[in-house]
């Protein structure tokens, strides 16, 4: 059985890490690819100070229609399924 302050600290930190992993999984059950997209978006926002990337993304989503799907690498079926989810 480990004793000493260092061992207790490590045990506490390991327990905190396990709990944080559990919390992340339950709070944001994204697919791994979604996390990559989020990371890339955050990185883009931070690297371009002054640029309002979020407003640009929201505006692009508002203007999205079947005529521009190829620009984003989307299929009509994917777009239609997304539109249905946006209505709910």
PDB file of N, CA, C and O in Angstrom, chain B, residues numbered from 101:
ATOM      1  N   UNK B 101       0.841  -1.174   0.000  1.00  0.00           N
ATOM      2  CA  UNK B 101       0.000   0.000   0.000  1.00  0.00           C
ATOM      3  C   UNK B 101       0.890   1.243   0.000  1.00  0.00           C
ATOM      4  O   UNK B 101       1.748   1.393   0.870  1.00  0.00           O
ATOM      5  N   UNK B 102       0.687   2.141  -0.982  1.00  0.00           N
ATOM      6  CA  UNK B 102       1.552   3.315  -1.049  1.00  0.00           C
ATOM      7  C   UNK B 102       1.266   4.283   0.089  1.00  0.00           C
ATOM      8  O   UNK B 102       0.124   4.455   0.513  1.00  0.00           O
ATOM      9  N   UNK B 103       2.325   4.905   0.565  1.00  0.00           N
ATOM     10  CA  UNK B 103       2.131   5.920   1.578  1.00  0.00           C
ATOM     11  C   UNK B 103       2.987   7.122   1.216  1.00  0.00           C
ATOM     12  O   UNK B 103       3.891   7.026   0.386  1.00  0.00           O
ATOM     13  N   UNK B 104       2.706   8.219   1.827  1.00  0.00           N
ATOM     14  CA  UNK B 104       3.424   9.442   1.514  1.00  0.00           C
ATOM     15  C   UNK B 104       2.547  10.384   0.708  1.00  0.00           C
ATOM     16  O   UNK B 104       1.572   9.972   0.080  1.00  0.00           O
ATOM     17  N   UNK B 105       2.911  11.638   0.737  1.00  0.00           N
ATOM     18  CA  UNK B 105       2.121  12.667   0.065  1.00  0.00           C
ATOM     19  C   UNK B 105       2.125  12.477  -1.455  1.00  0.00           C
ATOM     20  O   UNK B 105       1.091  12.655  -2.100  1.00  0.00           O
ATOM     21  N   UNK B 106       3.255  12.124  -2.023  1.00  0.00           N
ATOM     22  CA  UNK B 106       3.347  11.949  -3.476  1.00  0.00           C
ATOM     23  C   UNK B 106       2.426  10.858  -3.996  1.00  0.00           C
ATOM     24  O   UNK B 106       1.781  11.029  -5.031  1.00  0.00           O
ATOM     25  N   UNK B 107       2.363   9.745  -3.288  1.00  0.00           N
ATOM     26  CA  UNK B 107       1.506   8.643  -3.716  1.00  0.00           C
ATOM     27  C   UNK B 107       0.039   9.024  -3.616  1.00  0.00           C
ATOM     28  O   UNK B 107      -0.750   8.712  -4.508  1.00  0.00           O
ATOM     29  N   UNK B 108      -0.329   9.699  -2.533  1.00  0.00           N
ATOM     30  CA  UNK B 108      -1.723  10.138  -2.380  1.00  0.00           C
ATOM     31  C   UNK B 108      -2.096  11.143  -3.462  1.00  0.00           C
ATOM     32  O   UNK B 108      -3.209  11.111  -3.987  1.00  0.00           O
ATOM     33  N   UNK B 109      -1.172  12.029  -3.795  1.00  0.00           N
ATOM     34  CA  UNK B 109      -1.408  13.015  -4.848  1.00  0.00           C
ATOM     35  C   UNK B 109      -1.669  12.316  -6.183  1.00  0.00           C
ATOM     36  O   UNK B 109      -2.608  12.657  -6.903  1.00  0.00           O
ATOM     37  N   UNK B 110      -0.817  11.326  -6.504  1.00  0.00           N
ATOM     38  CA  UNK B 110      -0.988  10.597  -7.768  1.00  0.00           C
ATOM     39  C   UNK B 110      -2.322   9.864  -7.801  1.00  0.00           C
ATOM     40  O   UNK B 110      -3.004   9.876  -8.825  1.00  0.00           O
ATOM     41  N   UNK B 111      -2.703   9.228  -6.705  1.00  0.00           N
ATOM     42  CA  UNK B 111      -3.974   8.503  -6.639  1.00  0.00           C
ATOM     43  C   UNK B 111      -5.139   9.474  -6.833  1.00  0.00           C
ATOM     44  O   UNK B 111      -6.091   9.177  -7.554  1.00  0.00           O
ATOM     45  N   UNK B 112      -5.054  10.634  -6.184  1.00  0.00           N
ATOM     46  CA  UNK B 112      -6.108  11.645  -6.322  1.00  0.00           C
ATOM     47  C   UNK B 112      -6.193  12.130  -7.757  1.00  0.00           C
ATOM     48  O   UNK B 112      -7.286  12.247  -8.311  1.00  0.00           O
ATOM     49  N   UNK B 113      -5.047  12.412  -8.364  1.00  0.00           N
ATOM     50  CA  UNK B 113      -5.036  12.900  -9.747  1.00  0.00           C
ATOM     51  C   UNK B 113      -5.578  11.838 -10.710  1.00  0.00           C
ATOM     52  O   UNK B 113      -6.294  12.166 -11.656  1.00  0.00           O
ATOM     53  N   UNK B 114      -5.240  10.584 -10.473  1.00  0.00           N
ATOM     54  CA  UNK B 114      -5.750   9.512 -11.333  1.00  0.00           C
ATOM     55  C   UNK B 114      -7.268   9.421 -11.220  1.00  0.00           C
ATOM     56  O   UNK B 114      -7.951   9.227 -12.226  1.00  0.00           O
ATOM     57  N   UNK B 115      -7.799   9.557 -10.022  1.00  0.00           N
ATOM     58  CA  UNK B 115      -9.249   9.511  -9.820  1.00  0.00           C
ATOM     59  C   UNK B 115      -9.916  10.696 -10.509  1.00  0.00           C
ATOM     60  O   UNK B 115     -10.968  10.540 -11.129  1.00  0.00           O
ATOM     61  N   UNK B 116      -9.314  11.878 -10.406  1.00  0.00           N
ATOM     62  CA  UNK B 116      -9.865  13.059 -11.080  1.00  0.00           C
ATOM     63  C   UNK B 116      -9.855  12.876 -12.589  1.00  0.00           C
ATOM     64  O   UNK B 116     -10.809  13.253 -13.270  1.00  0.00           O
ATOM     65  N   UNK B 117      -8.779  12.298 -13.114  1.00  0.00           N
ATOM     66  CA  UNK B 117      -8.687  12.070 -14.549  1.00  0.00           C
ATOM     67  C   UNK B 117      -9.767  11.103 -15.018  1.00  0.00           C
ATOM     68  O   UNK B 117     -10.416  11.334 -16.038  1.00  0.00           O
ATOM     69  N   UNK B 118      -9.957  10.011 -14.266  1.00  0.00           N
ATOM     70  CA  UNK B 118     -10.990   9.041 -14.642  1.00  0.00           C
ATOM     71  C   UNK B 118     -12.366   9.697 -14.629  1.00  0.00           C
ATOM     72  O   UNK B 118     -13.174   9.468 -15.529  1.00  0.00           O
ATOM     73  N   UNK B 119     -12.629  10.504 -13.622  1.00  0.00           N
ATOM     74  CA  UNK B 119     -13.927  11.181 -13.533  1.00  0.00           C
ATOM     75  C   UNK B 119     -14.108  12.177 -14.674  1.00  0.00           C
ATOM     76  O   UNK B 119     -15.191  12.273 -15.251  1.00  0.00           O
ATOM     77  N   UNK B 120     -13.054  12.915 -14.997  1.00  0.00           N
ATOM     78  CA  UNK B 120     -13.176  13.899 -16.081  1.00  0.00           C
ATOM     79  C   UNK B 120     -13.420  13.198 -17.414  1.00  0.00           C
ATOM     80  O   UNK B 120     -14.177  13.701 -18.244  1.00  0.00           O
ATOM     81  N   UNK B 121     -12.790  12.047 -17.628  1.00  0.00           N
ATOM     82  CA  UNK B 121     -13.037  11.282 -18.855  1.00  0.00           C
ATOM     83  C   UNK B 121     -14.490  10.835 -18.905  1.00  0.00           C
ATOM     84  O   UNK B 121     -15.128  10.899 -19.956  1.00  0.00           O
ATOM     85  N   UNK B 122     -15.010  10.385 -17.777  1.00  0.00           N
ATOM     86  CA  UNK B 122     -16.407   9.949 -17.716  1.00  0.00           C
ATOM     87  C   UNK B 122     -17.338  11.128 -17.998  1.00  0.00           C
ATOM     88  O   UNK B 122     -18.290  10.990 -18.767  1.00  0.00           O
ATOM     89  N   UNK B 123     -17.079  12.271 -17.394  1.00  0.00           N
ATOM     90  CA  UNK B 123     -17.925  13.450 -17.591  1.00  0.00           C
ATOM     91  C   UNK B 123     -17.904  13.919 -19.040  1.00  0.00           C
ATOM     92  O   UNK B 123     -18.946  14.279 -19.588  1.00  0.00           O
ATOM     93  N   UNK B 124     -16.732  13.918 -19.665  1.00  0.00           N
ATOM     94  CA  UNK B 124     -16.655  14.339 -21.071  1.00  0.00           C
ATOM     95  C   UNK B 124     -17.477  13.422 -21.953  1.00  0.00           C
ATOM     96  O   UNK B 124     -18.130  13.878 -22.891  1.00  0.00           O
ATOM     97  N   UNK B 125     -17.449  12.151 -21.661  1.00  0.00           N
ATOM     98  CA  UNK B 125     -18.187  11.197 -22.487  1.00  0.00           C
ATOM     99  C   UNK B 125     -19.689  11.378 -22.338  1.00  0.00           C
ATOM    100  O   UNK B 125     -20.430  11.188 -23.302  1.00  0.00           O
ATOM    101  N   UNK B 126     -20.149  11.740 -21.153  1.00  0.00           N
ATOM    102  CA  UNK B 126     -21.585  11.886 -20.960  1.00  0.00           C
ATOM    103  C   UNK B 126     -22.077  13.268 -21.347  1.00  0.00           C
ATOM    104  O   UNK B 126     -23.225  13.407 -21.769  1.00  0.00           O
ATOM    105  N   UNK B 127     -21.254  14.290 -21.218  1.00  0.00           N
ATOM    106  CA  UNK B 127     -21.672  15.651 -21.569  1.00  0.00           C
ATOM    107  C   UNK B 127     -21.722  15.823 -23.080  1.00  0.00           C
ATOM    108  O   UNK B 127     -22.690  16.374 -23.605  1.00  0.00           O
ATOM    109  N   UNK B 128     -20.714  15.368 -23.775  1.00  0.00           N
ATOM    110  CA  UNK B 128     -20.630  15.585 -25.216  1.00  0.00           C
ATOM    111  C   UNK B 128     -20.362  14.269 -25.929  1.00  0.00           C
ATOM    112  O   UNK B 128     -19.212  13.961 -26.244  1.00  0.00           O
ATOM    113  N   UNK B 129     -21.398  13.494 -26.186  1.00  0.00           N
ATOM    114  CA  UNK B 129     -21.177  12.193 -26.832  1.00  0.00           C
ATOM    115  C   UNK B 129     -21.011  12.331 -28.346  1.00  0.00           C
ATOM    116  O   UNK B 129     -21.729  11.683 -29.108  1.00  0.00           O
ATOM    117  N   UNK B 130     -20.065  13.178 -28.790  1.00  0.00           N
ATOM    118  CA  UNK B 130     -19.823  13.380 -30.210  1.00  0.00           C
ATOM    119  C   UNK B 130     -19.051  12.202 -30.781  1.00  0.00           C
ATOM    120  O   UNK B 130     -18.351  11.489 -30.062  1.00  0.00           O
ATOM    121  N   UNK B 131     -19.188  12.016 -32.053  1.00  0.00           N
ATOM    122  CA  UNK B 131     -18.340  11.055 -32.732  1.00  0.00           C
ATOM    123  C   UNK B 131     -16.931  11.625 -32.767  1.00  0.00           C
ATOM    124  O   UNK B 131     -16.766  12.843 -32.697  1.00  0.00           O
ATOM    125  N   UNK B 132     -15.910  10.779 -32.873  1.00  0.00           N
ATOM    126  CA  UNK B 132     -14.538  11.309 -32.926  1.00  0.00           C
ATOM    127  C   UNK B 132     -14.345  12.326 -34.042  1.00  0.00           C
ATOM    128  O   UNK B 132     -13.594  13.287 -33.877  1.00  0.00           O
ATOM    129  N   UNK B 133     -15.006  12.132 -35.167  1.00  0.00           N
ATOM    130  CA  UNK B 133     -14.847  13.082 -36.259  1.00  0.00           C
ATOM    131  C   UNK B 133     -15.434  14.447 -35.894  1.00  0.00           C
ATOM    132  O   UNK B 133     -14.913  15.475 -36.327  1.00  0.00           O
ATOM    133  N   UNK B 134     -16.507  14.470 -35.107  1.00  0.00           N
ATOM    134  CA  UNK B 134     -17.083  15.737 -34.665  1.00  0.00           C
ATOM    135  C   UNK B 134     -16.093  16.499 -33.796  1.00  0.00           C
ATOM    136  O   UNK B 134     -15.978  17.719 -33.908  1.00  0.00           O
ATOM    137  N   UNK B 135     -15.383  15.791 -32.934  1.00  0.00           N
ATOM    138  CA  UNK B 135     -14.390  16.450 -32.092  1.00  0.00           C
ATOM    139  C   UNK B 135     -13.294  17.066 -32.942  1.00  0.00           C
ATOM    140  O   UNK B 135     -12.821  18.163 -32.642  1.00  0.00           O
ATOM    141  N   UNK B 136     -12.882  16.373 -34.003  1.00  0.00           N
ATOM    142  CA  UNK B 136     -11.869  16.934 -34.896  1.00  0.00           C
ATOM    143  C   UNK B 136     -12.367  18.206 -35.560  1.00  0.00           C
ATOM    144  O   UNK B 136     -11.624  19.180 -35.677  1.00  0.00           O
ATOM    145  N   UNK B 137     -13.609  18.202 -35.991  1.00  0.00           N
ATOM    146  CA  UNK B 137     -14.187  19.382 -36.621  1.00  0.00           C
ATOM    147  C   UNK B 137     -14.235  20.542 -35.630  1.00  0.00           C
ATOM    148  O   UNK B 137     -13.925  21.682 -35.976  1.00  0.00           O
ATOM    149  N   UNK B 138     -14.624  20.242 -34.407  1.00  0.00           N
ATOM    150  CA  UNK B 138     -14.686  21.282 -33.377  1.00  0.00           C
ATOM    151  C   UNK B 138     -13.285  21.836 -33.110  1.00  0.00           C
ATOM    152  O   UNK B 138     -13.108  23.050 -33.016  1.00  0.00           O
ATOM    153  N   UNK B 139     -12.302  20.964 -32.991  1.00  0.00           N
ATOM    154  CA  UNK B 139     -10.929  21.413 -32.751  1.00  0.00           C
ATOM    155  C   UNK B 139     -10.436  22.302 -33.893  1.00  0.00           C
ATOM    156  O   UNK B 139      -9.830  23.346 -33.652  1.00  0.00           O
ATOM    157  N   UNK B 140     -10.695  21.891 -35.130  1.00  0.00           N
ATOM    158  CA  UNK B 140     -10.256  22.677 -36.279  1.00  0.00           C
ATOM    159  C   UNK B 140     -10.943  24.036 -36.316  1.00  0.00           C
ATOM    160  O   UNK B 140     -10.315  25.045 -36.635  1.00  0.00           O
ATOM    161  N   UNK B 141     -12.220  24.060 -35.992  1.00  0.00           N
ATOM    162  CA  UNK B 141     -12.959  25.316 -35.994  1.00  0.00           C
ATOM    163  C   UNK B 141     -12.440  26.252 -34.916  1.00  0.00           C
ATOM    164  O   UNK B 141     -12.233  27.439 -35.169  1.00  0.00           O
ATOM    165  N   UNK B 142     -12.230  25.726 -33.714  1.00  0.00           N
ATOM    166  CA  UNK B 142     -11.704  26.553 -32.624  1.00  0.00           C
ATOM    167  C   UNK B 142     -10.333  27.098 -33.004  1.00  0.00           C
ATOM    168  O   UNK B 142     -10.046  28.275 -32.788  1.00  0.00           O
ATOM    169  N   UNK B 143      -9.496  26.250 -33.565  1.00  0.00           N
ATOM    170  CA  UNK B 143      -8.162  26.678 -33.991  1.00  0.00           C
ATOM    171  C   UNK B 143      -8.256  27.800 -35.021  1.00  0.00           C
ATOM    172  O   UNK B 143      -7.508  28.775 -34.945  1.00  0.00           O
ATOM    173  N   UNK B 144      -9.164  27.669 -35.976  1.00  0.00           N
ATOM    174  CA  UNK B 144      -9.336  28.704 -36.997  1.00  0.00           C
ATOM    175  C   UNK B 144      -9.784  30.023 -36.388  1.00  0.00           C
ATOM    176  O   UNK B 144      -9.299  31.088 -36.773  1.00  0.00           O
ATOM    177  N   UNK B 145     -10.706  29.954 -35.442  1.00  0.00           N
ATOM    178  CA  UNK B 145     -11.198  31.173 -34.791  1.00  0.00           C
ATOM    179  C   UNK B 145     -10.073  31.866 -34.038  1.00  0.00           C
ATOM    180  O   UNK B 145      -9.937  33.088 -34.110  1.00  0.00           O
ATOM    181  N   UNK B 146      -9.267  31.095 -33.318  1.00  0.00           N
ATOM    182  CA  UNK B 146      -8.201  31.678 -32.508  1.00  0.00           C
ATOM    183  C   UNK B 146      -7.095  32.252 -33.384  1.00  0.00           C
ATOM    184  O   UNK B 146      -6.548  33.311 -33.074  1.00  0.00           O
ATOM    185  N   UNK B 147      -6.762  31.571 -34.468  1.00  0.00           N
ATOM    186  CA  UNK B 147      -5.670  32.029 -35.327  1.00  0.00           C
ATOM    187  C   UNK B 147      -6.050  33.236 -36.178  1.00  0.00           C
ATOM    188  O   UNK B 147      -5.172  33.896 -36.734  1.00  0.00           O
ATOM    189  N   UNK B 148      -7.332  33.530 -36.289  1.00  0.00           N
ATOM    190  CA  UNK B 148      -7.761  34.660 -37.116  1.00  0.00           C
ATOM    191  C   UNK B 148      -8.447  35.703 -36.241  1.00  0.00           C
ATOM    192  O   UNK B 148      -9.661  35.887 -36.332  1.00  0.00           O
ATOM    193  N   UNK B 149      -7.682  36.383 -35.397  1.00  0.00           N
ATOM    194  CA  UNK B 149      -8.307  37.379 -34.536  1.00  0.00           C
ATOM    195  C   UNK B 149      -8.944  38.486 -35.365  1.00  0.00           C
ATOM    196  O   UNK B 149      -8.392  38.915 -36.378  1.00  0.00           O
ATOM    197  N   UNK B 150     -10.086  38.933 -34.930  1.00  0.00           N
ATOM    198  CA  UNK B 150     -10.782  39.981 -35.656  1.00  0.00           C
ATOM    199  C   UNK B 150     -11.755  39.427 -36.679  1.00  0.00           C
ATOM    200  O   UNK B 150     -12.723  40.096 -37.041  1.00  0.00           O
ATOM    201  N   UNK B 151     -11.511  38.213 -37.148  1.00  0.00           N
ATOM    202  CA  UNK B 151     -12.421  37.592 -38.102  1.00  0.00           C
ATOM    203  C   UNK B 151     -13.540  36.898 -37.351  1.00  0.00           C
ATOM    204  O   UNK B 151     -13.286  36.157 -36.401  1.00  0.00           O
ATOM    205  N   UNK B 152     -14.767  37.131 -37.765  1.00  0.00           N
ATOM    206  CA  UNK B 152     -15.893  36.525 -37.052  1.00  0.00           C
ATOM    207  C   UNK B 152     -16.303  35.250 -37.772  1.00  0.00           C
ATOM    208  O   UNK B 152     -17.255  35.241 -38.552  1.00  0.00           O
ATOM    209  N   UNK B 153     -15.577  34.181 -37.502  1.00  0.00           N
ATOM    210  CA  UNK B 153     -15.783  32.903 -38.174  1.00  0.00           C
ATOM    211  C   UNK B 153     -17.158  32.324 -37.846  1.00  0.00           C
ATOM    212  O   UNK B 153     -17.816  31.754 -38.717  1.00  0.00           O
ATOM    213  N   UNK B 154     -17.592  32.467 -36.600  1.00  0.00           N
ATOM    214  CA  UNK B 154     -18.886  31.914 -36.209  1.00  0.00           C
ATOM    215  C   UNK B 154     -20.015  32.536 -37.028  1.00  0.00           C
ATOM    216  O   UNK B 154     -20.889  31.821 -37.517  1.00  0.00           O
ATOM    217  N   UNK B 155     -20.004  33.854 -37.181  1.00  0.00           N
ATOM    218  CA  UNK B 155     -21.032  34.513 -37.989  1.00  0.00           C
ATOM    219  C   UNK B 155     -20.978  34.031 -39.434  1.00  0.00           C
ATOM    220  O   UNK B 155     -22.016  33.835 -40.066  1.00  0.00           O
ATOM    221  N   UNK B 156     -19.777  33.842 -39.952  1.00  0.00           N
ATOM    222  CA  UNK B 156     -19.616  33.360 -41.325  1.00  0.00           C
ATOM    223  C   UNK B 156     -20.201  31.961 -41.478  1.00  0.00           C
ATOM    224  O   UNK B 156     -20.885  31.682 -42.462  1.00  0.00           O
ATOM    225  N   UNK B 157     -19.941  31.083 -40.520  1.00  0.00           N
ATOM    226  CA  UNK B 157     -20.460  29.713 -40.583  1.00  0.00           C
ATOM    227  C   UNK B 157     -21.981  29.709 -40.514  1.00  0.00           C
ATOM    228  O   UNK B 157     -22.638  29.003 -41.280  1.00  0.00           O
ATOM    229  N   UNK B 158     -22.544  30.496 -39.598  1.00  0.00           N
ATOM    230  CA  UNK B 158     -24.000  30.561 -39.468  1.00  0.00           C
ATOM    231  C   UNK B 158     -24.619  31.089 -40.755  1.00  0.00           C
ATOM    232  O   UNK B 158     -25.642  30.576 -41.209  1.00  0.00           O
ATOM    233  N   UNK B 159     -24.012  32.102 -41.340  1.00  0.00           N
ATOM    234  CA  UNK B 159     -24.533  32.662 -42.591  1.00  0.00           C
ATOM    235  C   UNK B 159     -24.460  31.644 -43.731  1.00  0.00           C
ATOM    236  O   UNK B 159     -25.387  31.545 -44.534  1.00  0.00           O
ATOM    237  N   UNK B 160     -23.365  30.891 -43.802  1.00  0.00           N
ATOM    238  CA  UNK B 160     -23.242  29.857 -44.838  1.00  0.00           C
ATOM    239  C   UNK B 160     -24.318  28.788 -44.656  1.00  0.00           C
ATOM    240  O   UNK B 160     -24.887  28.308 -45.636  1.00  0.00           O
ATOM    241  N   UNK B 161     -24.597  28.415 -43.414  1.00  0.00           N
ATOM    242  CA  UNK B 161     -25.645  27.428 -43.156  1.00  0.00           C
ATOM    243  C   UNK B 161     -27.015  27.966 -43.556  1.00  0.00           C
ATOM    244  O   UNK B 161     -27.844  27.221 -44.079  1.00  0.00           O
ATOM    245  N   UNK B 162     -27.257  29.239 -43.317  1.00  0.00           N
ATOM    246  CA  UNK B 162     -28.541  29.841 -43.706  1.00  0.00           C
ATOM    247  C   UNK B 162     -28.719  29.845 -45.224  1.00  0.00           C
ATOM    248  O   UNK B 162     -29.822  29.641 -45.730  1.00  0.00           O
ATOM    249  N   UNK B 163     -27.621  30.079 -45.941  1.00  0.00           N
ATOM    250  CA  UNK B 163     -27.698  30.155 -47.405  1.00  0.00           C
ATOM    251  C   UNK B 163     -27.567  28.802 -48.091  1.00  0.00           C
ATOM    252  O   UNK B 163     -27.629  28.719 -49.318  1.00  0.00           O
ATOM    253  N   UNK B 164     -27.388  27.758 -47.322  1.00  0.00           N
ATOM    254  CA  UNK B 164     -27.188  26.426 -47.887  1.00  0.00           C
ATOM    255  C   UNK B 164     -28.444  25.959 -48.631  1.00  0.00           C
ATOM    256  O   UNK B 164     -29.548  26.002 -48.087  1.00  0.00           O
ATOM    257  N   UNK B 165     -28.266  25.521 -49.857  1.00  0.00           N
ATOM    258  CA  UNK B 165     -29.360  24.970 -50.652  1.00  0.00           C
ATOM    259  C   UNK B 165     -28.796  23.910 -51.585  1.00  0.00           C
ATOM    260  O   UNK B 165     -27.581  23.746 -51.690  1.00  0.00           O
ATOM    261  N   UNK B 166     -29.678  23.199 -52.256  1.00  0.00           N
ATOM    262  CA  UNK B 166     -29.249  22.052 -53.069  1.00  0.00           C
ATOM    263  C   UNK B 166     -28.302  22.431 -54.196  1.00  0.00           C
ATOM    264  O   UNK B 166     -27.556  21.581 -54.682  1.00  0.00           O
ATOM    265  N   UNK B 167     -28.317  23.679 -54.616  1.00  0.00           N
ATOM    266  CA  UNK B 167     -27.439  24.103 -55.709  1.00  0.00           C
ATOM    267  C   UNK B 167     -25.977  24.236 -55.323  1.00  0.00           C
ATOM    268  O   UNK B 167     -25.121  24.268 -56.207  1.00  0.00           O
ATOM    269  N   UNK B 168     -25.658  24.315 -54.033  1.00  0.00           N
ATOM    270  CA  UNK B 168     -24.270  24.509 -53.610  1.00  0.00           C
ATOM    271  C   UNK B 168     -23.718  23.335 -52.799  1.00  0.00           C
ATOM    272  O   UNK B 168     -22.655  23.455 -52.191  1.00  0.00           O
ATOM    273  N   UNK B 169     -24.415  22.222 -52.785  1.00  0.00           N
ATOM    274  CA  UNK B 169     -23.991  21.087 -51.968  1.00  0.00           C
ATOM    275  C   UNK B 169     -22.620  20.544 -52.369  1.00  0.00           C
ATOM    276  O   UNK B 169     -21.838  20.134 -51.511  1.00  0.00           O
ATOM    277  N   UNK B 170     -22.331  20.542 -53.665  1.00  0.00           N
ATOM    278  CA  UNK B 170     -21.039  20.011 -54.130  1.00  0.00           C
ATOM    279  C   UNK B 170     -19.875  20.811 -53.555  1.00  0.00           C
ATOM    280  O   UNK B 170     -18.811  20.251 -53.292  1.00  0.00           O
ATOM    281  N   UNK B 171     -20.064  22.105 -53.360  1.00  0.00           N
ATOM    282  CA  UNK B 171     -19.022  22.961 -52.792  1.00  0.00           C
ATOM    283  C   UNK B 171     -18.599  22.465 -51.411  1.00  0.00           C
ATOM    284  O   UNK B 171     -17.437  22.591 -51.024  1.00  0.00           O
ATOM    285  N   UNK B 172     -19.543  21.907 -50.685  1.00  0.00           N
ATOM    286  CA  UNK B 172     -19.274  21.435 -49.330  1.00  0.00           C
ATOM    287  C   UNK B 172     -19.108  19.917 -49.256  1.00  0.00           C
ATOM    288  O   UNK B 172     -18.960  19.365 -48.166  1.00  0.00           O
ATOM    289  N   UNK B 173     -19.129  19.249 -50.389  1.00  0.00           N
ATOM    290  CA  UNK B 173     -18.957  17.799 -50.415  1.00  0.00           C
ATOM    291  C   UNK B 173     -20.138  17.061 -49.820  1.00  0.00           C
ATOM    292  O   UNK B 173     -19.977  15.997 -49.223  1.00  0.00           O
ATOM    293  N   UNK B 174     -21.333  17.627 -49.983  1.00  0.00           N
ATOM    294  CA  UNK B 174     -22.548  17.024 -49.423  1.00  0.00           C
ATOM    295  C   UNK B 174     -23.407  16.408 -50.511  1.00  0.00           C
ATOM    296  O   UNK B 174     -23.374  16.831 -51.667  1.00  0.00           O
ATOM    297  N   UNK B 175     -24.167  15.413 -50.128  1.00  0.00           N
ATOM    298  CA  UNK B 175     -25.155  14.817 -51.031  1.00  0.00           C
ATOM    299  C   UNK B 175     -26.519  15.381 -50.692  1.00  0.00           C
ATOM    300  O   UNK B 175     -26.735  15.864 -49.581  1.00  0.00           O
ATOM    301  N   UNK B 176     -27.439  15.323 -51.637  1.00  0.00           N
ATOM    302  CA  UNK B 176     -28.790  15.829 -51.406  1.00  0.00           C
ATOM    303  C   UNK B 176     -29.460  15.088 -50.256  1.00  0.00           C
ATOM    304  O   UNK B 176     -30.180  15.702 -49.470  1.00  0.00           O
ATOM    305  N   UNK B 177     -29.238  13.779 -50.142  1.00  0.00           N
ATOM    306  CA  UNK B 177     -29.854  13.008 -49.055  1.00  0.00           C
ATOM    307  C   UNK B 177     -29.330  13.465 -47.694  1.00  0.00           C
ATOM    308  O   UNK B 177     -30.096  13.534 -46.733  1.00  0.00           O
ATOM    309  N   UNK B 178     -28.037  13.776 -47.600  1.00  0.00           N
ATOM    310  CA  UNK B 178     -27.464  14.268 -46.349  1.00  0.00           C
ATOM    311  C   UNK B 178     -28.046  15.632 -45.986  1.00  0.00           C
ATOM    312  O   UNK B 178     -28.380  15.891 -44.830  1.00  0.00           O
ATOM    313  N   UNK B 179     -28.160  16.493 -46.985  1.00  0.00           N
ATOM    314  CA  UNK B 179     -28.713  17.825 -46.769  1.00  0.00           C
ATOM    315  C   UNK B 179     -30.169  17.745 -46.315  1.00  0.00           C
ATOM    316  O   UNK B 179     -30.574  18.438 -45.381  1.00  0.00           O
ATOM    317  N   UNK B 180     -30.947  16.902 -46.978  1.00  0.00           N
ATOM    318  CA  UNK B 180     -32.362  16.760 -46.614  1.00  0.00           C
ATOM    319  C   UNK B 180     -32.528  16.186 -45.217  1.00  0.00           C
ATOM    320  O   UNK B 180     -33.423  16.606 -44.484  1.00  0.00           O
ATOM    321  N   UNK B 181     -31.691  15.241 -44.836  1.00  0.00           N
ATOM    322  CA  UNK B 181     -31.755  14.682 -43.484  1.00  0.00           C
ATOM    323  C   UNK B 181     -31.394  15.748 -42.454  1.00  0.00           C
ATOM    324  O   UNK B 181     -31.999  15.805 -41.383  1.00  0.00           O
ATOM    325  N   UNK B 182     -30.418  16.586 -42.768  1.00  0.00           N
ATOM    326  CA  UNK B 182     -30.034  17.677 -41.866  1.00  0.00           C
ATOM    327  C   UNK B 182     -31.167  18.680 -41.725  1.00  0.00           C
ATOM    328  O   UNK B 182     -31.443  19.154 -40.623  1.00  0.00           O
ATOM    329  N   UNK B 183     -31.826  19.007 -42.829  1.00  0.00           N
ATOM    330  CA  UNK B 183     -32.939  19.964 -42.782  1.00  0.00           C
ATOM    331  C   UNK B 183     -34.066  19.443 -41.884  1.00  0.00           C
ATOM    332  O   UNK B 183     -34.662  20.205 -41.124  1.00  0.00           O
ATOM    333  N   UNK B 184     -34.350  18.152 -41.976  1.00  0.00           N
ATOM    334  CA  UNK B 184     -35.398  17.568 -41.136  1.00  0.00           C
ATOM    335  C   UNK B 184     -35.014  17.709 -39.661  1.00  0.00           C
ATOM    336  O   UNK B 184     -35.860  18.049 -38.835  1.00  0.00           O
ATOM    337  N   UNK B 185     -33.739  17.451 -39.322  1.00  0.00           N
ATOM    338  CA  UNK B 185     -33.306  17.583 -37.936  1.00  0.00           C
ATOM    339  C   UNK B 185     -33.377  19.020 -37.440  1.00  0.00           C
ATOM    340  O   UNK B 185     -33.604  19.249 -36.253  1.00  0.00           O
ATOM    341  N   UNK B 186     -33.187  19.991 -38.329  1.00  0.00           N
ATOM    342  CA  UNK B 186     -33.232  21.393 -37.927  1.00  0.00           C
ATOM    343  C   UNK B 186     -34.641  21.851 -37.595  1.00  0.00           C
ATOM    344  O   UNK B 186     -34.830  22.797 -36.831  1.00  0.00           O
ATOM    345  N   UNK B 187     -35.605  21.196 -38.157  1.00  0.00           N
ATOM    346  CA  UNK B 187     -37.014  21.563 -37.902  1.00  0.00           C
ATOM    347  C   UNK B 187     -37.531  21.035 -36.571  1.00  0.00           C
ATOM    348  O   UNK B 187     -38.522  21.536 -36.040  1.00  0.00           O
ATOM    349  N   UNK B 188     -36.850  20.012 -36.029  1.00  0.00           N
ATOM    350  CA  UNK B 188     -37.332  19.412 -34.780  1.00  0.00           C
ATOM    351  C   UNK B 188     -36.756  20.092 -33.575  1.00  0.00           C
ATOM    352  O   UNK B 188     -37.060  19.709 -32.446  1.00  0.00           O
TER     353      UNK B 188
END
